[in-house]
Amino acid sequence: LKLQFLYFIGGAIAMSTYNKVVVTKHGGPDVLEFRTDGDKEALISSCGKDEVIVENKFSGVNFIDTYFRSGLYPNTPPFTVGQEGAGTVIAVGPDVDSELVGKHVAYWGNKSGSYAACVKVGVNQMAQLDADADLKSAAAIMLQGLTSHYLVHDTYKVKKGDWVLVHAAAGGCGLLISQMCKNLGANVIGTCGTPEKVELAKTVGRCDHVINYSEKDFPEEVRKIVPEGVHVVYDGVGKSTFEGSLKSLRPRGMMASFGNASGAVDPVAPLALTKAGSLFLTRPTLANYVSDPAERQARVDDVMKWLKTGDIVSTVSMTFPLSKAREAHEALESRGTTGKVVLEI
């Protein structure tokens, strides 16, 4: 019955096409091609037994999108870029409850790229939303919300009284990490590069201290605030902050390097960690923290609950139409943005 329903949906819109952004070769933002030739019938026909087709309203823009676009992370062109979004289910596979059709969902780690008006999503990669949910906020928080959750609650389990250093504290992940740490009673030091970002890290991220690292040496400033060093550094910036992050840690502190916004970190000799105080270094990724269905659902439930109650706030700073995906990537990679960048489909 569900399979027949799927075919009915497919037949109803068989002649339709949809817009998408495609990478045909690796490179800079200029390789992003806006196209109008997406085949909706073919996408629906390819829907697996435990998958759904979502008509997108918004797609989140993340640094990982630029890594796939540039070739830093492997993916063979042509492909549609994008890892998260929110919209309405328009078709379901044979093992999926047909009651989902017409429901709002947010998703991450999709099967066909979220920079598109239609996207294929596994049912274990999405969360059903309330009928009156803010789809822009939902699209903006899935990937970074889940990333922030595992970093704060598992990579290093932040406790009341801990000292935490958060780089790019006015960015999408930085703001969420800071809020989650404050909710646990930690002391948060944020870093960012402009006075406007400093203010956002204080007001939205609720950082106790914010260092403008374009004006001051952040490891030196960290040691002024907490002479023994911080317990953990959450560093999504990468190459330009890595050495300073190690210098900011107390003995046996944890360095969580989870992004490459300024470029990939150079290889590290284990003895360097010994000399810096028997430090712990990890390079985590979300996939390894959501592979268990129960763990994944618990993270999704927490993030969506906190968003609804206001314990965390999703801050969207820039919205671009899908056709301006190049400009969205340019803005993100300039590191001149605050909060989250999204595409409106």
TIVEXPA-675953 format. One record per residue (C-alpha): residue number from 1; residue in three letters; x, z, y. Coordinates in Angstrom, 3 decimals, always signed. Layout:
N
<NUM; ALA; <X; Z; Y>>
...
END
This chain:
345
<1; LEU; <+0.000; +0.000; +0.000>>
<2; LYS; <+2.791; +0.908; +2.403>>
<3; LEU; <+4.659; -2.265; +1.547>>
<4; GLN; <+1.512; -4.293; +2.238>>
<5; PHE; <+1.131; -2.466; +5.541>>
<6; LEU; <+4.683; -3.376; +6.398>>
<7; TYR; <+4.008; -7.011; +5.699>>
<8; PHE; <+0.830; -6.869; +7.762>>
<9; ILE; <+2.799; -5.566; +10.747>>
<10; GLY; <+5.414; -8.221; +10.141>>
<11; GLY; <+2.807; -10.960; +9.936>>
<12; ALA; <+1.137; -9.799; +13.139>>
<13; ILE; <+4.320; -10.246; +15.129>>
<14; ALA; <+6.109; -12.843; +13.034>>
<15; MET; <+6.595; -15.243; +15.926>>
<16; SER; <+7.977; -12.601; +18.274>>
<17; THR; <+11.543; -12.346; +19.448>>
<18; TYR; <+13.246; -9.392; +21.076>>
<19; ASN; <+16.078; -8.751; +23.512>>
<20; LYS; <+19.396; -7.279; +22.400>>
<21; VAL; <+23.032; -6.896; +23.446>>
<22; VAL; <+25.571; -8.397; +21.066>>
<23; VAL; <+29.351; -8.105; +20.707>>
<24; THR; <+30.728; -11.430; +19.455>>
<25; LYS; <+34.389; -10.455; +19.828>>
<26; HIS; <+36.233; -7.249; +20.615>>
<27; GLY; <+37.268; -6.612; +24.194>>
<28; GLY; <+36.191; -5.151; +27.526>>
<29; PRO; <+32.665; -4.818; +28.924>>
<30; ASP; <+32.575; -8.567; +29.573>>
<31; VAL; <+32.186; -9.263; +25.817>>
<32; LEU; <+28.712; -7.689; +25.852>>
<33; GLU; <+26.196; -10.549; +25.664>>
<34; PHE; <+22.544; -10.090; +26.598>>
<35; ARG; <+20.403; -12.251; +24.312>>
<36; THR; <+16.708; -12.951; +23.913>>
<37; ASP; <+16.819; -14.399; +20.394>>
<38; GLY; <+16.388; -11.310; +18.231>>
<39; ASP; <+14.214; -12.201; +15.231>>
<40; LYS; <+11.597; -9.464; +14.880>>
<41; GLU; <+10.146; -10.906; +11.677>>
<42; ALA; <+13.574; -10.955; +10.016>>
<43; LEU; <+14.322; -7.395; +11.160>>
<44; ILE; <+11.031; -6.103; +9.764>>
<45; SER; <+11.504; -8.032; +6.523>>
<46; SER; <+14.892; -6.351; +6.087>>
<47; CYS; <+13.402; -2.866; +6.449>>
<48; GLY; <+14.488; -0.803; +3.437>>
<49; LYS; <+12.306; +1.511; +1.401>>
<50; ASP; <+13.334; +4.592; +3.412>>
<51; GLU; <+13.639; +2.924; +6.824>>
<52; VAL; <+11.436; +2.265; +9.826>>
<53; ILE; <+11.420; -0.231; +12.680>>
<54; VAL; <+11.343; +1.323; +16.137>>
<55; GLU; <+10.293; -0.471; +19.301>>
<56; ASN; <+12.827; +0.949; +21.730>>
<57; LYS; <+12.045; +2.319; +25.164>>
<58; PHE; <+15.493; +3.776; +25.955>>
<59; SER; <+18.965; +3.672; +24.448>>
<60; GLY; <+21.708; +6.201; +25.108>>
<61; VAL; <+25.126; +4.904; +26.199>>
<62; ASN; <+28.106; +6.728; +24.693>>
<63; PHE; <+31.872; +6.419; +24.631>>
<64; ILE; <+31.686; +5.653; +20.916>>
<65; ASP; <+29.891; +2.427; +21.891>>
<66; THR; <+32.958; +1.392; +23.884>>
<67; TYR; <+35.218; +2.217; +20.923>>
<68; PHE; <+33.280; -0.156; +18.650>>
<69; ARG; <+33.113; -2.787; +21.396>>
<70; SER; <+36.872; -2.674; +22.011>>
<71; GLY; <+37.821; -2.584; +18.327>>
<72; LEU; <+39.301; +0.931; +18.449>>
<73; TYR; <+36.744; +1.800; +15.759>>
<74; PRO; <+36.273; -0.837; +13.036>>
<75; ASN; <+33.221; -3.090; +13.087>>
<76; THR; <+33.209; -6.820; +12.450>>
<77; PRO; <+31.564; -9.000; +15.147>>
<78; PRO; <+28.949; -10.135; +15.738>>
<79; PHE; <+27.013; -6.871; +15.960>>
<80; THR; <+24.565; -5.101; +18.232>>
<81; VAL; <+26.116; -2.027; +19.798>>
<82; GLY; <+24.476; +1.378; +20.278>>
<83; GLN; <+24.034; +4.611; +18.332>>
<84; GLU; <+20.902; +6.345; +19.645>>
<85; GLY; <+17.589; +5.808; +21.313>>
<86; ALA; <+13.901; +6.662; +21.454>>
<87; GLY; <+10.702; +4.667; +21.115>>
<88; THR; <+7.662; +4.013; +18.947>>
<89; VAL; <+7.544; +3.240; +15.217>>
<90; ILE; <+5.984; -0.181; +14.620>>
<91; ALA; <+6.672; -0.677; +10.885>>
<92; VAL; <+7.708; +1.378; +7.867>>
<93; GLY; <+9.322; +0.787; +4.496>>
<94; PRO; <+7.440; +1.306; +1.209>>
<95; ASP; <+8.611; +4.909; +0.698>>
<96; VAL; <+7.786; +6.031; +4.238>>
<97; ASP; <+4.483; +7.583; +5.292>>
<98; SER; <+2.461; +4.915; +7.105>>
<99; GLU; <+1.140; +7.669; +9.392>>
<100; LEU; <+4.443; +7.345; +11.277>>
<101; VAL; <+3.361; +3.997; +12.725>>
<102; GLY; <+2.530; +4.512; +16.385>>
<103; LYS; <+4.463; +7.802; +16.595>>
<104; HIS; <+7.242; +8.501; +19.082>>
<105; VAL; <+10.666; +9.168; +17.571>>
<106; ALA; <+14.231; +9.703; +18.696>>
<107; TYR; <+17.100; +8.648; +16.455>>
<108; TRP; <+20.862; +8.447; +16.086>>
<109; GLY; <+23.264; +6.505; +13.876>>
<110; ASN; <+20.808; +3.626; +13.395>>
<111; LYS; <+21.197; +0.656; +11.048>>
<112; SER; <+21.068; -2.253; +13.498>>
<113; GLY; <+22.255; -1.191; +16.980>>
<114; SER; <+20.229; +0.553; +19.685>>
<115; TYR; <+20.989; -1.829; +22.585>>
<116; ALA; <+17.911; -3.768; +21.534>>
<117; ALA; <+14.153; -3.840; +21.974>>
<118; CYS; <+13.723; -3.312; +18.227>>
<119; VAL; <+15.950; -1.333; +15.886>>
<120; LYS; <+16.068; -0.391; +12.220>>
<121; VAL; <+16.434; +3.330; +11.556>>
<122; GLY; <+16.742; +5.465; +8.421>>
<123; VAL; <+14.102; +8.180; +8.183>>
<124; ASN; <+16.890; +10.747; +7.772>>
<125; GLN; <+18.338; +9.703; +11.134>>
<126; MET; <+15.359; +10.368; +13.348>>
<127; ALA; <+13.140; +13.114; +14.687>>
<128; GLN; <+9.420; +12.758; +15.381>>
<129; LEU; <+8.471; +13.648; +18.951>>
<130; ASP; <+5.326; +14.972; +20.546>>
<131; ALA; <+2.937; +12.376; +21.947>>
<132; ASP; <+3.762; +13.470; +25.514>>
<133; ALA; <+7.535; +13.687; +24.971>>
<134; ASP; <+9.923; +12.430; +27.646>>
<135; LEU; <+11.467; +9.480; +25.806>>
<136; LYS; <+14.326; +9.076; +28.261>>
<137; SER; <+15.457; +12.677; +27.779>>
<138; ALA; <+15.035; +12.385; +24.014>>
<139; ALA; <+17.130; +9.204; +23.867>>
<140; ALA; <+19.775; +10.836; +26.009>>
<141; ILE; <+20.248; +13.955; +23.934>>
<142; MET; <+20.306; +12.983; +20.266>>
<143; LEU; <+23.945; +11.975; +19.711>>
<144; GLN; <+25.503; +14.281; +22.284>>
<145; GLY; <+23.137; +17.132; +21.442>>
<146; LEU; <+24.004; +17.018; +17.753>>
<147; THR; <+27.699; +16.623; +18.569>>
<148; SER; <+27.630; +19.625; +20.883>>
<149; HIS; <+25.732; +21.620; +18.274>>
<150; TYR; <+28.269; +21.166; +15.488>>
<151; LEU; <+31.224; +21.738; +17.814>>
<152; VAL; <+29.894; +25.027; +19.175>>
<153; HIS; <+28.258; +26.348; +16.012>>
<154; ASP; <+30.583; +25.138; +13.250>>
<155; THR; <+33.882; +23.491; +14.243>>
<156; TYR; <+34.620; +26.703; +16.116>>
<157; LYS; <+31.831; +29.265; +15.949>>
<158; VAL; <+31.606; +30.467; +19.529>>
<159; LYS; <+30.871; +34.180; +19.877>>
<160; LYS; <+29.876; +36.468; +22.700>>
<161; GLY; <+32.902; +37.188; +24.906>>
<162; ASP; <+34.935; +34.173; +23.761>>
<163; TRP; <+36.819; +32.139; +26.342>>
<164; VAL; <+36.063; +28.428; +26.082>>
<165; LEU; <+37.639; +25.462; +27.903>>
<166; VAL; <+35.411; +22.379; +28.192>>
<167; HIS; <+36.881; +19.130; +29.504>>
<168; ALA; <+34.714; +16.585; +31.346>>
<169; ALA; <+32.314; +19.475; +31.915>>
<170; ALA; <+30.001; +17.352; +34.093>>
<171; GLY; <+29.635; +14.635; +31.442>>
<172; GLY; <+26.834; +14.359; +28.917>>
<173; CYS; <+28.573; +16.271; +26.119>>
<174; GLY; <+30.392; +18.594; +28.499>>
<175; LEU; <+27.183; +19.831; +30.104>>
<176; LEU; <+25.525; +20.445; +26.742>>
<177; ILE; <+28.567; +22.188; +25.226>>
<178; SER; <+28.813; +24.438; +28.257>>
<179; GLN; <+25.114; +25.339; +28.138>>
<180; MET; <+25.247; +26.105; +24.406>>
<181; CYS; <+28.330; +28.286; +24.868>>
<182; LYS; <+26.696; +30.200; +27.705>>
<183; ASN; <+23.588; +30.738; +25.563>>
<184; LEU; <+25.883; +32.456; +23.035>>
<185; GLY; <+27.409; +34.714; +25.676>>
<186; ALA; <+30.789; +32.999; +26.029>>
<187; ASN; <+32.929; +32.683; +29.162>>
<188; VAL; <+33.218; +28.990; +30.024>>
<189; ILE; <+35.930; +27.257; +32.027>>
<190; GLY; <+35.106; +23.638; +32.802>>
<191; THR; <+37.286; +20.846; +34.111>>
<192; CYS; <+36.284; +17.699; +35.984>>
<193; GLY; <+37.646; +15.350; +38.627>>
<194; THR; <+35.484; +15.391; +41.777>>
<195; PRO; <+33.784; +18.013; +43.968>>
<196; GLU; <+30.380; +16.599; +43.003>>
<197; LYS; <+31.180; +17.034; +39.322>>
<198; VAL; <+32.437; +20.550; +39.934>>
<199; GLU; <+29.088; +21.459; +41.454>>
<200; LEU; <+27.149; +19.928; +38.539>>
<201; ALA; <+29.279; +21.797; +35.989>>
<202; LYS; <+28.443; +25.032; +37.794>>
<203; THR; <+24.737; +24.482; +38.385>>
<204; VAL; <+23.645; +22.628; +35.231>>
<205; GLY; <+26.450; +23.511; +32.819>>
<206; ARG; <+26.504; +27.114; +34.074>>
<207; CYS; <+30.301; +27.233; +33.823>>
<208; ASP; <+31.842; +30.514; +35.001>>
<209; HIS; <+34.889; +28.716; +36.425>>
<210; VAL; <+35.430; +25.026; +37.159>>
<211; ILE; <+38.833; +23.420; +37.762>>
<212; ASN; <+39.175; +20.102; +39.575>>
<213; TYR; <+42.025; +18.620; +37.569>>
<214; SER; <+42.555; +15.854; +40.073>>
<215; GLU; <+43.764; +18.523; +42.516>>
<216; LYS; <+45.237; +21.280; +40.344>>
<217; ASP; <+47.229; +21.665; +37.134>>
<218; PHE; <+44.517; +22.852; +34.769>>
<219; PRO; <+46.708; +24.722; +32.209>>
<220; GLU; <+48.220; +26.747; +35.051>>
<221; GLU; <+44.773; +27.480; +36.492>>
<222; VAL; <+43.434; +28.464; +33.067>>
<223; ARG; <+46.251; +30.995; +32.668>>
<224; LYS; <+45.408; +32.470; +36.068>>
<225; ILE; <+41.843; +33.062; +34.895>>
<226; VAL; <+42.675; +34.264; +31.379>>
<227; PRO; <+46.439; +34.962; +31.005>>
<228; GLU; <+46.366; +35.129; +27.206>>
<229; GLY; <+44.718; +31.684; +26.965>>
<230; VAL; <+41.358; +30.503; +25.687>>
<231; HIS; <+40.001; +30.802; +22.156>>
<232; VAL; <+38.952; +27.166; +21.895>>
<233; VAL; <+39.256; +23.883; +23.795>>
<234; TYR; <+36.581; +21.207; +23.450>>
<235; ASP; <+38.339; +18.010; +24.507>>
<236; GLY; <+36.460; +14.711; +24.558>>
<237; VAL; <+38.865; +13.160; +27.075>>
<238; GLY; <+41.772; +12.572; +24.715>>
<239; LYS; <+45.203; +11.347; +25.683>>
<240; SER; <+45.429; +12.520; +29.294>>
<241; THR; <+44.369; +16.125; +28.626>>
<242; PHE; <+45.756; +16.758; +25.147>>
<243; GLU; <+49.094; +18.376; +25.997>>
<244; GLY; <+47.533; +20.518; +28.710>>
<245; SER; <+44.843; +21.611; +26.282>>
<246; LEU; <+47.429; +22.931; +23.838>>
<247; LYS; <+49.108; +24.828; +26.681>>
<248; SER; <+45.770; +26.466; +27.541>>
<249; LEU; <+45.222; +28.045; +24.118>>
<250; ARG; <+46.063; +31.569; +23.012>>
<251; PRO; <+47.984; +32.071; +19.741>>
<252; ARG; <+45.908; +30.880; +16.770>>
<253; GLY; <+43.489; +29.164; +19.133>>
<254; MET; <+41.469; +26.103; +18.131>>
<255; MET; <+41.906; +22.651; +19.656>>
<256; ALA; <+38.839; +20.481; +18.937>>
<257; SER; <+39.720; +16.927; +19.994>>
<258; PHE; <+36.477; +14.990; +19.571>>
<259; GLY; <+36.804; +11.956; +21.865>>
<260; ASN; <+39.077; +9.351; +23.427>>
<261; ALA; <+37.674; +8.753; +26.914>>
<262; SER; <+41.197; +8.362; +28.373>>
<263; GLY; <+42.645; +6.747; +25.244>>
<264; ALA; <+43.519; +7.826; +21.729>>
<265; VAL; <+45.848; +10.819; +21.338>>
<266; ASP; <+49.383; +10.053; +20.154>>
<267; PRO; <+50.474; +11.348; +16.719>>
<268; VAL; <+51.206; +15.083; +16.683>>
<269; ALA; <+54.038; +16.788; +14.792>>
<270; PRO; <+52.767; +19.880; +12.923>>
<271; LEU; <+55.723; +21.908; +14.227>>
<272; ALA; <+54.416; +21.408; +17.763>>
<273; LEU; <+51.395; +23.493; +16.778>>
<274; THR; <+53.660; +26.183; +15.377>>
<275; LYS; <+55.712; +26.378; +18.565>>
<276; ALA; <+52.564; +26.576; +20.690>>
<277; GLY; <+51.345; +29.670; +18.830>>
<278; SER; <+50.230; +28.678; +15.310>>
<279; LEU; <+47.394; +26.636; +16.765>>
<280; PHE; <+44.605; +24.980; +14.831>>
<281; LEU; <+43.957; +21.285; +15.555>>
<282; THR; <+40.936; +19.361; +14.343>>
<283; ARG; <+39.580; +15.869; +15.031>>
<284; PRO; <+35.939; +16.186; +13.935>>
<285; THR; <+33.185; +13.605; +13.844>>
<286; LEU; <+29.418; +14.007; +13.679>>
<287; ALA; <+28.976; +12.188; +10.350>>
<288; ASN; <+30.689; +14.991; +8.437>>
<289; TYR; <+28.404; +17.609; +9.984>>
<290; VAL; <+25.069; +15.917; +9.237>>
<291; SER; <+25.694; +14.515; +5.750>>
<292; ASP; <+23.684; +17.332; +4.139>>
<293; PRO; <+19.950; +16.756; +4.777>>
<294; ALA; <+19.160; +20.437; +5.307>>
<295; GLU; <+22.064; +20.914; +7.697>>
<296; ARG; <+21.156; +17.764; +9.591>>
<297; GLN; <+17.529; +18.804; +9.983>>
<298; ALA; <+18.514; +22.287; +11.134>>
<299; ARG; <+20.657; +20.791; +13.904>>
<300; VAL; <+17.908; +18.392; +14.978>>
<301; ASP; <+15.347; +21.208; +15.002>>
<302; ASP; <+17.600; +23.421; +17.136>>
<303; VAL; <+18.402; +20.709; +19.680>>
<304; MET; <+14.805; +19.579; +20.084>>
<305; LYS; <+13.560; +23.182; +20.284>>
<306; TRP; <+16.117; +24.107; +22.946>>
<307; LEU; <+15.287; +20.983; +24.932>>
<308; LYS; <+11.581; +21.854; +24.851>>
<309; THR; <+12.129; +25.511; +25.828>>
<310; GLY; <+14.632; +24.687; +28.559>>
<311; ASP; <+17.527; +26.495; +26.878>>
<312; ILE; <+19.423; +23.229; +27.287>>
<313; VAL; <+18.821; +20.510; +29.851>>
<314; SER; <+19.436; +16.793; +29.338>>
<315; THR; <+20.800; +15.320; +32.571>>
<316; VAL; <+20.422; +11.557; +32.994>>
<317; SER; <+22.482; +10.396; +35.945>>
<318; MET; <+22.267; +6.600; +35.689>>
<319; THR; <+19.707; +4.234; +34.171>>
<320; PHE; <+20.434; +0.523; +33.724>>
<321; PRO; <+18.180; -2.239; +32.399>>
<322; LEU; <+19.250; -3.572; +29.002>>
<323; SER; <+20.463; -6.783; +30.647>>
<324; LYS; <+22.999; -4.726; +32.626>>
<325; ALA; <+24.748; -3.174; +29.624>>
<326; ARG; <+28.084; -4.490; +30.904>>
<327; GLU; <+27.666; -2.568; +34.143>>
<328; ALA; <+26.690; +0.541; +32.168>>
<329; HIS; <+29.942; +0.363; +30.185>>
<330; GLU; <+31.964; -0.239; +33.332>>
<331; ALA; <+30.398; +2.824; +34.958>>
<332; LEU; <+31.015; +4.993; +31.898>>
<333; GLU; <+34.629; +3.902; +31.431>>
<334; SER; <+35.400; +4.405; +35.114>>
<335; ARG; <+34.723; +8.099; +34.398>>
<336; GLY; <+32.796; +8.162; +37.644>>
<337; THR; <+29.509; +9.115; +35.989>>
<338; THR; <+27.957; +12.538; +35.517>>
<339; GLY; <+25.560; +13.589; +32.812>>
<340; LYS; <+24.145; +10.829; +30.641>>
<341; VAL; <+23.936; +7.056; +31.078>>
<342; VAL; <+20.957; +5.310; +29.466>>
<343; LEU; <+19.596; +1.796; +29.120>>
<344; GLU; <+15.908; +1.105; +29.746>>
<345; ILE; <+14.665; -1.561; +27.375>>
END
